[in-house]
């Protein structure tokens, strides 16, 4: 199901890794968390591909702004819906429904990236979190 034939066989442990930009060569990329949240997930959403995400155990600060099924394809932690969610998206491009679903998911992901992955938005969000967390502490510090 790969678009570019230079990658022969699935990318599994023990084989050479591919650079990040080469993920754009695939129709779908399955993202799983590492030892905590997936830092590459927001960047994958900016590529022209459908991102399938295993339901995370840990989430980052952007997670509440994402909608499973809208910005990405959600895969259950136990992978019970893996085939039912991904196989329809791997069908031939001549299938109008599949092509439309892929296009919409990618478009929604790009819109999300434009509104949430800007430097100013991240600073504003982190500043408001810092302000709400520490403002009460600063007021409560006894003086003298």
LOMIVEX-498001 format. One record per atom (N, C-alpha, C): y, x negated, z negated; atom name; residue number from 1; residue in three letters. Coordinates in Angstrom, 1 decimal. Layout:
BEGIN
<<Y X Z> "CA" NUM "Ala">
...
This chain:
BEGIN
<<-1.2 -0.8 0.0> "N" 1 "Unk">
<<0.0 0.0 0.0> "CA" 1 "Unk">
<<1.3 -0.8 0.0> "C" 1 "Unk">
<<1.1 -2.1 0.4> "N" 2 "Unk">
<<2.3 -3.0 0.4> "CA" 2 "Unk">
<<3.0 -2.9 1.7> "C" 2 "Unk">
<<4.3 -3.0 1.7> "N" 3 "Unk">
<<5.0 -3.0 2.9> "CA" 3 "Unk">
<<4.9 -4.3 3.6> "C" 3 "Unk">
<<5.0 -5.4 2.9> "N" 4 "Unk">
<<5.0 -6.7 3.5> "CA" 4 "Unk">
<<3.6 -7.3 3.4> "C" 4 "Unk">
<<3.0 -7.7 4.5> "N" 5 "Unk">
<<1.6 -8.2 4.5> "CA" 5 "Unk">
<<1.4 -9.6 3.9> "C" 5 "Unk">
<<2.5 -10.3 3.6> "N" 6 "Unk">
<<2.4 -11.7 3.1> "CA" 6 "Unk">
<<1.7 -11.7 1.7> "C" 6 "Unk">
<<1.7 -10.6 1.0> "N" 7 "Unk">
<<1.1 -10.6 -0.3> "CA" 7 "Unk">
<<-0.3 -10.0 -0.1> "C" 7 "Unk">
<<-1.3 -10.8 -0.2> "N" 8 "Unk">
<<-2.7 -10.3 0.0> "CA" 8 "Unk">
<<-3.3 -10.0 -1.4> "C" 8 "Unk">
<<-3.7 -8.8 -1.6> "N" 9 "Unk">
<<-4.3 -8.4 -2.9> "CA" 9 "Unk">
<<-3.3 -8.1 -3.9> "C" 9 "Unk">
<<-3.7 -7.5 -5.0> "N" 10 "Unk">
<<-2.8 -7.2 -6.1> "CA" 10 "Unk">
<<-2.3 -8.4 -6.8> "C" 10 "Unk">
<<-1.2 -8.3 -7.4> "N" 11 "Unk">
<<-0.6 -9.4 -8.2> "CA" 11 "Unk">
<<-1.2 -9.2 -9.6> "C" 11 "Unk">
<<-2.1 -10.1 -10.0> "N" 12 "Unk">
<<-2.7 -10.0 -11.3> "CA" 12 "Unk">
<<-2.6 -11.4 -12.0> "C" 12 "Unk">
<<-2.9 -11.4 -13.3> "N" 13 "Unk">
<<-2.8 -12.6 -14.1> "CA" 13 "Unk">
<<-3.6 -13.7 -13.5> "C" 13 "Unk">
<<-3.1 -14.9 -13.4> "N" 14 "Unk">
<<-3.9 -16.0 -12.9> "CA" 14 "Unk">
<<-3.4 -16.3 -11.5> "C" 14 "Unk">
<<-2.8 -15.4 -10.8> "N" 15 "Unk">
<<-2.3 -15.7 -9.5> "CA" 15 "Unk">
<<-0.8 -16.0 -9.6> "C" 15 "Unk">
<<-0.3 -16.6 -8.5> "N" 16 "Unk">
<<1.1 -17.0 -8.6> "CA" 16 "Unk">
<<2.0 -15.8 -8.8> "C" 16 "Unk">
<<3.1 -16.0 -9.5> "N" 17 "Unk">
<<4.1 -14.9 -9.7> "CA" 17 "Unk">
<<5.0 -14.8 -8.4> "C" 17 "Unk">
<<5.6 -13.7 -8.3> "N" 18 "Unk">
<<6.6 -13.5 -7.2> "CA" 18 "Unk">
<<8.0 -13.5 -7.8> "C" 18 "Unk">
<<9.0 -13.9 -7.0> "N" 19 "Unk">
<<10.4 -13.8 -7.5> "CA" 19 "Unk">
<<10.8 -12.3 -7.6> "C" 19 "Unk">
<<11.8 -12.1 -8.4> "N" 20 "Unk">
<<12.3 -10.8 -8.7> "CA" 20 "Unk">
<<12.7 -10.0 -7.4> "C" 20 "Unk">
<<13.4 -10.7 -6.5> "N" 21 "Unk">
<<13.8 -10.0 -5.3> "CA" 21 "Unk">
<<12.7 -9.5 -4.4> "C" 21 "Unk">
<<11.5 -10.2 -4.6> "N" 22 "Unk">
<<10.4 -9.8 -3.8> "CA" 22 "Unk">
<<9.7 -8.5 -4.2> "C" 22 "Unk">
<<10.1 -8.0 -5.4> "N" 23 "Unk">
<<9.6 -6.7 -5.8> "CA" 23 "Unk">
<<10.1 -5.6 -4.8> "C" 23 "Unk">
<<11.2 -5.9 -4.1> "N" 24 "Unk">
<<11.7 -4.9 -3.2> "CA" 24 "Unk">
<<10.8 -4.8 -2.0> "C" 24 "Unk">
<<9.8 -5.6 -1.8> "N" 25 "Unk">
<<8.8 -5.5 -0.7> "CA" 25 "Unk">
<<7.8 -4.4 -0.9> "C" 25 "Unk">
<<7.7 -3.9 -2.1> "N" 26 "Unk">
<<6.7 -2.9 -2.5> "CA" 26 "Unk">
<<7.3 -1.5 -2.5> "C" 26 "Unk">
<<6.4 -0.5 -2.3> "N" 27 "Unk">
<<6.9 0.9 -2.4> "CA" 27 "Unk">
<<7.1 1.3 -3.8> "C" 27 "Unk">
<<6.2 0.9 -4.7> "N" 28 "Unk">
<<6.2 1.3 -6.1> "CA" 28 "Unk">
<<6.0 0.1 -6.9> "C" 28 "Unk">
<<6.7 -0.1 -8.0> "N" 29 "Unk">
<<6.4 -1.1 -9.0> "CA" 29 "Unk">
<<6.2 -0.5 -10.3> "C" 29 "Unk">
<<5.1 -0.9 -10.9> "N" 30 "Unk">
<<4.7 -0.3 -12.3> "CA" 30 "Unk">
<<5.2 -1.3 -13.3> "C" 30 "Unk">
<<6.1 -0.8 -14.2> "N" 31 "Unk">
<<6.7 -1.6 -15.2> "CA" 31 "Unk">
<<6.1 -1.3 -16.6> "C" 31 "Unk">
<<5.6 -2.3 -17.2> "N" 32 "Unk">
<<5.0 -2.2 -18.6> "CA" 32 "Unk">
<<5.8 -3.1 -19.5> "C" 32 "Unk">
<<6.0 -2.7 -20.7> "N" 33 "Unk">
<<6.6 -3.5 -21.7> "CA" 33 "Unk">
<<5.9 -4.7 -22.0> "C" 33 "Unk">
<<6.6 -5.7 -22.5> "N" 34 "Unk">
<<6.0 -7.0 -22.9> "CA" 34 "Unk">
<<5.8 -6.9 -24.4> "C" 34 "Unk">
<<6.4 -7.9 -25.1> "N" 35 "Unk">
<<6.2 -7.8 -26.6> "CA" 35 "Unk">
<<7.2 -6.9 -27.3> "C" 35 "Unk">
<<8.2 -6.4 -26.5> "N" 36 "Unk">
<<9.1 -5.4 -27.0> "CA" 36 "Unk">
<<9.5 -4.6 -25.8> "C" 36 "Unk">
<<10.7 -4.2 -25.6> "N" 37 "Unk">
<<11.1 -3.4 -24.4> "CA" 37 "Unk">
<<11.2 -4.2 -23.2> "C" 37 "Unk">
<<11.2 -3.6 -22.1> "N" 38 "Unk">
<<11.2 -4.3 -20.8> "CA" 38 "Unk">
<<12.7 -4.5 -20.3> "C" 38 "Unk">
<<13.0 -5.8 -20.4> "N" 39 "Unk">
<<14.4 -6.2 -20.0> "CA" 39 "Unk">
<<14.6 -6.0 -18.4> "C" 39 "Unk">
<<13.5 -6.1 -17.7> "N" 40 "Unk">
<<13.6 -6.0 -16.2> "CA" 40 "Unk">
<<13.7 -4.6 -15.7> "C" 40 "Unk">
<<13.4 -3.6 -16.6> "N" 41 "Unk">
<<13.4 -2.2 -16.1> "CA" 41 "Unk">
<<14.7 -1.8 -15.5> "C" 41 "Unk">
<<15.9 -1.9 -16.1> "N" 42 "Unk">
<<17.1 -1.5 -15.5> "CA" 42 "Unk">
<<17.4 -2.2 -14.1> "C" 42 "Unk">
<<17.0 -3.5 -14.1> "N" 43 "Unk">
<<17.2 -4.2 -12.8> "CA" 43 "Unk">
<<16.3 -3.7 -11.7> "C" 43 "Unk">
<<15.1 -3.3 -12.1> "N" 44 "Unk">
<<14.1 -2.7 -11.1> "CA" 44 "Unk">
<<14.7 -1.4 -10.5> "C" 44 "Unk">
<<15.4 -0.7 -11.4> "N" 45 "Unk">
<<16.0 0.6 -10.9> "CA" 45 "Unk">
<<17.0 0.4 -9.8> "C" 45 "Unk">
<<17.6 -0.8 -9.8> "N" 46 "Unk">
<<18.6 -1.1 -8.8> "CA" 46 "Unk">
<<18.0 -1.5 -7.4> "C" 46 "Unk">
<<16.7 -1.7 -7.3> "N" 47 "Unk">
<<16.1 -2.1 -6.1> "CA" 47 "Unk">
<<15.8 -0.8 -5.3> "C" 47 "Unk">
<<15.5 -0.9 -4.0> "N" 48 "Unk">
<<15.3 0.2 -3.2> "CA" 48 "Unk">
<<13.8 0.6 -3.2> "C" 48 "Unk">
<<13.3 0.8 -4.4> "N" 49 "Unk">
<<11.9 1.2 -4.6> "CA" 49 "Unk">
<<11.8 2.2 -5.7> "C" 49 "Unk">
<<10.6 2.9 -5.8> "N" 50 "Unk">
<<10.3 3.8 -6.9> "CA" 50 "Unk">
<<9.7 2.9 -8.0> "C" 50 "Unk">
<<10.3 3.2 -9.2> "N" 51 "Unk">
<<9.8 2.5 -10.4> "CA" 51 "Unk">
<<8.9 3.4 -11.2> "C" 51 "Unk">
<<7.7 3.0 -11.5> "N" 52 "Unk">
<<6.8 3.8 -12.4> "CA" 52 "Unk">
<<6.9 3.0 -13.7> "C" 52 "Unk">
<<7.1 3.7 -14.8> "N" 53 "Unk">
<<7.2 3.1 -16.1> "CA" 53 "Unk">
<<6.2 3.6 -17.1> "C" 53 "Unk">
<<5.4 2.7 -17.7> "N" 54 "Unk">
<<4.5 3.2 -18.7> "CA" 54 "Unk">
<<5.4 3.6 -19.9> "C" 54 "Unk">
<<5.1 4.7 -20.5> "N" 55 "Unk">
<<5.9 5.2 -21.7> "CA" 55 "Unk">
<<6.0 4.1 -22.7> "C" 55 "Unk">
<<7.2 3.7 -23.1> "N" 56 "Unk">
<<7.4 2.5 -23.9> "CA" 56 "Unk">
<<7.2 2.8 -25.4> "C" 56 "Unk">
<<6.8 1.8 -26.1> "N" 57 "Unk">
<<6.7 1.8 -27.6> "CA" 57 "Unk">
<<8.0 1.5 -28.2> "C" 57 "Unk">
<<8.8 0.6 -27.5> "N" 58 "Unk">
<<10.1 0.2 -28.0> "CA" 58 "Unk">
<<11.1 0.6 -26.8> "C" 58 "Unk">
<<12.3 1.0 -27.2> "N" 59 "Unk">
<<13.3 1.4 -26.2> "CA" 59 "Unk">
<<14.5 0.5 -26.5> "C" 59 "Unk">
<<15.3 0.3 -25.4> "N" 60 "Unk">
<<16.6 -0.4 -25.5> "CA" 60 "Unk">
<<17.7 0.6 -25.6> "C" 60 "Unk">
<<18.9 0.2 -25.7> "N" 61 "Unk">
<<20.0 1.1 -25.8> "CA" 61 "Unk">
<<20.3 2.0 -24.6> "C" 61 "Unk">
<<19.8 1.6 -23.5> "N" 62 "Unk">
<<20.0 2.5 -22.3> "CA" 62 "Unk">
<<19.0 3.6 -22.2> "C" 62 "Unk">
<<17.9 3.6 -22.9> "N" 63 "Unk">
<<16.8 4.5 -22.7> "CA" 63 "Unk">
<<17.2 6.0 -22.8> "C" 63 "Unk">
<<18.1 6.4 -23.8> "N" 64 "Unk">
<<18.5 7.8 -23.9> "CA" 64 "Unk">
<<19.2 8.3 -22.7> "C" 64 "Unk">
<<19.7 7.5 -21.8> "N" 65 "Unk">
<<20.5 7.9 -20.7> "CA" 65 "Unk">
<<19.6 8.1 -19.4> "C" 65 "Unk">
<<18.3 7.8 -19.6> "N" 66 "Unk">
<<17.4 7.9 -18.4> "CA" 66 "Unk">
<<16.6 9.2 -18.5> "C" 66 "Unk">
<<16.2 9.7 -17.4> "N" 67 "Unk">
<<15.3 10.9 -17.4> "CA" 67 "Unk">
<<14.1 10.6 -16.6> "C" 67 "Unk">
<<12.9 10.7 -17.3> "N" 68 "Unk">
<<11.6 10.5 -16.6> "CA" 68 "Unk">
<<11.5 11.6 -15.6> "C" 68 "Unk">
<<11.0 11.2 -14.4> "N" 69 "Unk">
<<10.8 12.2 -13.3> "CA" 69 "Unk">
<<12.0 12.3 -12.5> "C" 69 "Unk">
<<13.1 11.8 -13.0> "N" 70 "Unk">
<<14.4 11.9 -12.2> "CA" 70 "Unk">
<<14.8 10.6 -11.7> "C" 70 "Unk">
<<14.9 9.6 -12.7> "N" 71 "Unk">
<<15.3 8.2 -12.3> "CA" 71 "Unk">
<<14.1 7.3 -12.1> "C" 71 "Unk">
<<12.9 7.7 -12.6> "N" 72 "Unk">
<<11.7 6.9 -12.4> "CA" 72 "Unk">
<<10.5 7.8 -12.7> "C" 72 "Unk">
<<9.3 7.3 -12.3> "N" 73 "Unk">
<<8.1 8.0 -12.5> "CA" 73 "Unk">
<<7.5 7.6 -13.9> "C" 73 "Unk">
<<7.3 8.6 -14.7> "N" 74 "Unk">
<<6.7 8.3 -16.1> "CA" 74 "Unk">
<<5.2 8.3 -16.1> "C" 74 "Unk">
<<4.6 7.2 -16.6> "N" 75 "Unk">
<<3.2 7.1 -16.8> "CA" 75 "Unk">
<<2.9 7.1 -18.3> "C" 75 "Unk">
<<1.9 8.0 -18.6> "N" 76 "Unk">
<<1.5 8.1 -20.0> "CA" 76 "Unk">
<<1.0 6.7 -20.6> "C" 76 "Unk">
<<1.2 6.5 -21.9> "N" 77 "Unk">
<<0.8 5.2 -22.5> "CA" 77 "Unk">
<<-0.7 5.0 -22.2> "C" 77 "Unk">
<<-1.5 6.0 -22.2> "N" 78 "Unk">
<<-3.0 5.8 -22.0> "CA" 78 "Unk">
<<-3.3 5.8 -20.5> "C" 78 "Unk">
<<-2.3 5.9 -19.7> "N" 79 "Unk">
<<-2.5 5.8 -18.2> "CA" 79 "Unk">
<<-3.3 7.0 -17.6> "C" 79 "Unk">
<<-3.3 8.1 -18.4> "N" 80 "Unk">
<<-4.1 9.3 -18.0> "CA" 80 "Unk">
<<-3.6 9.9 -16.7> "C" 80 "Unk">
<<-2.3 9.8 -16.5> "N" 81 "Unk">
<<-1.7 10.4 -15.3> "CA" 81 "Unk">
<<-1.3 9.4 -14.2> "C" 81 "Unk">
<<-1.9 8.2 -14.3> "N" 82 "Unk">
<<-1.5 7.1 -13.4> "CA" 82 "Unk">
<<-1.8 7.5 -11.9> "C" 82 "Unk">
<<-3.0 7.9 -11.6> "N" 83 "Unk">
<<-3.3 8.3 -10.2> "CA" 83 "Unk">
<<-2.6 9.5 -9.7> "C" 83 "Unk">
<<-2.6 10.5 -10.6> "N" 84 "Unk">
<<-2.0 11.8 -10.2> "CA" 84 "Unk">
<<-0.5 11.6 -9.9> "C" 84 "Unk">
<<0.2 10.7 -10.6> "N" 85 "Unk">
<<1.6 10.5 -10.4> "CA" 85 "Unk">
<<1.9 9.6 -9.2> "C" 85 "Unk">
<<1.1 8.6 -9.0> "N" 86 "Unk">
<<1.4 7.5 -8.0> "CA" 86 "Unk">
<<0.8 7.8 -6.6> "C" 86 "Unk">
<<-0.4 8.3 -6.5> "N" 87 "Unk">
<<-1.0 8.5 -5.2> "CA" 87 "Unk">
<<-0.2 9.3 -4.3> "C" 87 "Unk">
<<0.4 10.4 -4.7> "N" 88 "Unk">
<<1.2 11.2 -3.8> "CA" 88 "Unk">
<<2.4 10.4 -3.2> "C" 88 "Unk">
<<2.9 9.5 -4.0> "N" 89 "Unk">
<<4.1 8.7 -3.6> "CA" 89 "Unk">
<<3.7 7.5 -2.6> "C" 89 "Unk">
<<2.4 7.3 -2.6> "N" 90 "Unk">
<<1.9 6.2 -1.7> "CA" 90 "Unk">
<<1.5 6.7 -0.3> "C" 90 "Unk">
<<1.5 8.0 -0.1> "N" 91 "Unk">
<<1.1 8.6 1.1> "CA" 91 "Unk">
<<2.0 8.1 2.3> "C" 91 "Unk">
<<1.6 8.4 3.4> "N" 92 "Unk">
<<2.3 8.0 4.7> "CA" 92 "Unk">
<<3.7 8.5 4.7> "C" 92 "Unk">
<<4.6 7.7 5.3> "N" 93 "Unk">
<<6.0 8.1 5.4> "CA" 93 "Unk">
<<6.2 9.3 6.3> "C" 93 "Unk">
<<5.2 9.7 7.0> "N" 94 "Unk">
<<5.3 10.9 7.9> "CA" 94 "Unk">
<<5.3 12.2 7.1> "C" 94 "Unk">
<<4.8 12.1 5.8> "N" 95 "Unk">
<<4.7 13.3 4.9> "CA" 95 "Unk">
<<6.2 13.5 4.4> "C" 95 "Unk">
<<6.8 14.6 4.8> "N" 96 "Unk">
<<8.2 14.9 4.5> "CA" 96 "Unk">
<<8.4 15.1 3.0> "C" 96 "Unk">
<<7.5 15.8 2.3> "N" 97 "Unk">
<<7.6 16.0 0.8> "CA" 97 "Unk">
<<7.6 14.7 0.1> "C" 97 "Unk">
<<6.7 13.8 0.4> "N" 98 "Unk">
<<6.5 12.5 -0.3> "CA" 98 "Unk">
<<7.7 11.6 0.0> "C" 98 "Unk">
<<8.2 11.6 1.2> "N" 99 "Unk">
<<9.3 10.8 1.6> "CA" 99 "Unk">
<<10.6 11.3 0.9> "C" 99 "Unk">
<<10.7 12.6 0.8> "N" 100 "Unk">
<<11.9 13.2 0.2> "CA" 100 "Unk">
<<11.9 12.9 -1.3> "C" 100 "Unk">
<<10.7 13.0 -1.9> "N" 101 "Unk">
<<10.6 12.7 -3.4> "CA" 101 "Unk">
<<10.9 11.2 -3.7> "C" 101 "Unk">
<<10.4 10.3 -2.9> "N" 102 "Unk">
<<10.8 8.9 -3.0> "CA" 102 "Unk">
<<12.2 8.7 -2.9> "C" 102 "Unk">
<<12.8 9.2 -1.8> "N" 103 "Unk">
<<14.3 9.0 -1.6> "CA" 103 "Unk">
<<15.1 9.6 -2.7> "C" 103 "Unk">
<<14.8 10.7 -3.2> "N" 104 "Unk">
<<15.5 11.3 -4.3> "CA" 104 "Unk">
<<15.4 10.5 -5.6> "C" 104 "Unk">
<<14.2 10.0 -5.9> "N" 105 "Unk">
<<14.1 9.2 -7.1> "CA" 105 "Unk">
<<14.9 7.9 -7.0> "C" 105 "Unk">
<<14.8 7.3 -5.9> "N" 106 "Unk">
<<15.6 6.0 -5.6> "CA" 106 "Unk">
<<17.1 6.3 -5.7> "C" 106 "Unk">
<<17.5 7.4 -5.1> "N" 107 "Unk">
<<18.9 7.8 -5.1> "CA" 107 "Unk">
<<19.4 8.0 -6.5> "C" 107 "Unk">
<<18.7 8.8 -7.3> "N" 108 "Unk">
<<19.1 9.0 -8.7> "CA" 108 "Unk">
<<19.1 7.7 -9.5> "C" 108 "Unk">
<<18.1 6.8 -9.3> "N" 109 "Unk">
<<18.1 5.6 -10.0> "CA" 109 "Unk">
<<19.3 4.7 -9.7> "C" 109 "Unk">
<<19.7 4.7 -8.4> "N" 110 "Unk">
<<20.9 4.0 -8.0> "CA" 110 "Unk">
<<22.2 4.6 -8.6> "C" 110 "Unk">
<<22.3 5.9 -8.7> "N" 111 "Unk">
<<23.4 6.5 -9.3> "CA" 111 "Unk">
<<23.5 6.1 -10.8> "C" 111 "Unk">
<<22.4 6.1 -11.4> "N" 112 "Unk">
<<22.3 5.7 -12.8> "CA" 112 "Unk">
<<22.8 4.3 -13.0> "C" 112 "Unk">
<<22.3 3.4 -12.1> "N" 113 "Unk">
<<22.8 2.0 -12.2> "CA" 113 "Unk">
<<24.3 1.8 -12.0> "C" 113 "Unk">
<<24.8 2.6 -11.1> "N" 114 "Unk">
<<26.3 2.5 -10.9> "CA" 114 "Unk">
<<27.1 2.9 -12.1> "C" 114 "Unk">
<<26.6 3.9 -12.9> "N" 115 "Unk">
<<27.3 4.4 -14.0> "CA" 115 "Unk">
<<27.0 3.6 -15.3> "C" 115 "Unk">
<<25.8 3.0 -15.4> "N" 116 "Unk">
<<25.4 2.4 -16.7> "CA" 116 "Unk">
<<25.3 0.9 -16.7> "C" 116 "Unk">
<<25.1 0.3 -15.6> "N" 117 "Unk">
<<24.9 -1.2 -15.6> "CA" 117 "Unk">
<<26.2 -1.9 -15.2> "C" 117 "Unk">
<<27.3 -1.3 -15.4> "N" 118 "Unk">
<<28.6 -2.0 -15.2> "CA" 118 "Unk">
<<28.9 -2.8 -16.5> "C" 118 "Unk">
<<29.5 -3.9 -16.4> "N" 119 "Unk">
<<29.9 -4.7 -17.5> "CA" 119 "Unk">
<<30.8 -3.9 -18.5> "C" 119 "Unk">
<<31.7 -3.2 -18.0> "N" 120 "Unk">
<<32.7 -2.5 -18.9> "CA" 120 "Unk">
<<31.9 -1.4 -19.7> "C" 120 "Unk">
<<31.0 -0.7 -19.1> "N" 121 "Unk">
<<30.2 0.3 -19.7> "CA" 121 "Unk">
<<29.4 -0.3 -20.9> "C" 121 "Unk">
<<28.8 -1.4 -20.6> "N" 122 "Unk">
<<27.9 -2.0 -21.7> "CA" 122 "Unk">
<<28.8 -2.5 -22.8> "C" 122 "Unk">
<<30.0 -3.0 -22.5> "N" 123 "Unk">
<<30.9 -3.5 -23.6> "CA" 123 "Unk">
<<31.3 -2.3 -24.4> "C" 123 "Unk">
<<31.7 -1.2 -23.7> "N" 124 "Unk">
<<32.2 0.0 -24.4> "CA" 124 "Unk">
<<31.1 0.6 -25.3> "C" 124 "Unk">
<<29.9 0.7 -24.8> "N" 125 "Unk">
<<28.8 1.2 -25.5> "CA" 125 "Unk">
<<28.5 0.4 -26.8> "C" 125 "Unk">
<<28.4 -0.9 -26.6> "N" 126 "Unk">
<<28.1 -1.8 -27.7> "CA" 126 "Unk">
<<29.2 -1.8 -28.7> "C" 126 "Unk">
<<30.5 -1.8 -28.3> "N" 127 "Unk">
<<31.6 -1.7 -29.2> "CA" 127 "Unk">
<<31.5 -0.4 -30.1> "C" 127 "Unk">
<<31.3 0.7 -29.4> "N" 128 "Unk">
<<31.2 1.9 -30.2> "CA" 128 "Unk">
<<30.1 1.9 -31.2> "C" 128 "Unk">
<<28.9 1.4 -30.8> "N" 129 "Unk">
<<27.8 1.2 -31.8> "CA" 129 "Unk">
<<28.2 0.3 -32.9> "C" 129 "Unk">
<<28.8 -0.8 -32.6> "N" 130 "Unk">
<<29.2 -1.8 -33.7> "CA" 130 "Unk">
<<30.2 -1.1 -34.6> "C" 130 "Unk">
<<31.2 -0.4 -34.0> "N" 131 "Unk">
<<32.2 0.3 -34.8> "CA" 131 "Unk">
<<31.6 1.3 -35.7> "C" 131 "Unk">
<<30.7 2.1 -35.2> "N" 132 "Unk">
<<30.1 3.2 -36.1> "CA" 132 "Unk">
<<29.2 2.6 -37.2> "C" 132 "Unk">
<<28.5 1.4 -36.9> "N" 133 "Unk">
<<27.6 0.8 -37.9> "CA" 133 "Unk">
<<28.4 0.1 -39.0> "C" 133 "Unk">
<<29.4 -0.6 -38.6> "N" 134 "Unk">
<<30.1 -1.5 -39.6> "CA" 134 "Unk">
<<31.4 -1.0 -40.2> "C" 134 "Unk">
<<31.9 0.1 -39.6> "N" 135 "Unk">
<<33.2 0.6 -40.1> "CA" 135 "Unk">
<<33.1 1.0 -41.5> "C" 135 "Unk">
<<32.0 1.7 -41.8> "N" 136 "Unk">
<<31.8 2.2 -43.2> "CA" 136 "Unk">
<<31.6 1.1 -44.2> "C" 136 "Unk">
<<31.0 0.0 -43.7> "N" 137 "Unk">
<<30.8 -1.2 -44.6> "CA" 137 "Unk">
<<32.1 -1.9 -44.9> "C" 137 "Unk">
<<32.9 -2.0 -43.9> "N" 138 "Unk">
<<34.2 -2.7 -44.1> "CA" 138 "Unk">
<<35.1 -1.9 -45.1> "C" 138 "Unk">
<<35.1 -0.6 -45.0> "N" 139 "Unk">
<<35.8 0.3 -45.9> "CA" 139 "Unk">
<<35.3 0.2 -47.4> "C" 139 "Unk">
<<34.0 0.0 -47.5> "N" 140 "Unk">
<<33.3 0.0 -48.8> "CA" 140 "Unk">
<<33.4 -1.3 -49.5> "C" 140 "Unk">
<<33.8 -2.4 -48.9> "N" 141 "Unk">
<<33.9 -3.7 -49.5> "CA" 141 "Unk">
<<35.0 -3.7 -50.5> "C" 141 "Unk">
<<34.6 -4.0 -51.8> "N" 142 "Unk">
<<35.6 -4.0 -52.9> "CA" 142 "Unk">
<<36.6 -5.2 -52.6> "C" 142 "Unk">
<<37.8 -5.0 -52.9> "N" 143 "Unk">
<<38.8 -6.0 -52.8> "CA" 143 "Unk">
<<39.2 -6.6 -54.2> "C" 143 "Unk">
<<39.4 -7.9 -54.3> "N" 144 "Unk">
<<39.8 -8.5 -55.5> "CA" 144 "Unk">
<<38.9 -8.5 -56.6> "C" 144 "Unk">
